[in-house]
Amino acid sequence: MKKKSTNKNLTSFSDHLDKEYGRHGTKKREKFEEGFEAFKLGVMANKENENNGNVSLQMNVKDMKMEK
């Protein structure tokens, strides 16, 4: 059986978030998590509106600002 090679340059998403926003519980990370949750809720609400035949909301990611 062929052994899989690993790329040591890869970083897990969790490690990436720790590096960019700090560990869980820090103010910077909590601010990021709150913004991400708000974004997810907006996407879910938009999807629900689409499923119910309502006019979909236009979301432009370029207009959204997420501070590090």
N, C-alpha and C positions, 0 to 999 in steps of 0.2 A: 504494500500500500504506500502511495506517495505521501510524504510528509508535507503539510501545509507550511509555507513560509509566513512569517509575521513581519509586518512593517513597523519598526520601532519608532517611526515618525508619526504614527497615528495617535490621536488623543481621544479619549472618551468624551462624550458630550458633557457628562457630569464634571470631569476634570477641566474642560474648557470653561464651563460656567463658573467653577471655583476660581479659575485664574482671572477671568474677566470681571466677575461681580463679587468675588469673595465667597466664603463658605456659608452654608445655611445659617441663618440667625444674624448675619451682619446687616446693617442698615442698607447698604448698597445692594446686597442680594435680595433682601425683602422687597425693596423698591422694584427691582427687576421682576421678581415673581408676581407682585401685584399687577404690574403693567401687562405681563404675559397672560395672567388670568383674565384681565379685562379684555384683552385682545381675543382670547379664546371664546369668551362669552359673546362678544360681538359677532364673531364668525358663526357661532352656533345659532344666534338669533337671526342672522342673515339667512342661514340655511333653512331654518324653520319657516321664515317668511316665504322663501322660494318654494318650499314644499306645500305651503298653504295657498299658493297662487298669488301672493302679494308681490308688489313690485320690489325687486331686490335692491338693496343699498349698494352704492358704488363705494368700494374701499380702495384707496390708493396707498400702497405701502410706502411709496416715496415721500408722502406727506406726513407719515408717522415718524416721530422722533423718539428714540429710546436712548436715554442717557446711560453711560457706563458708570 
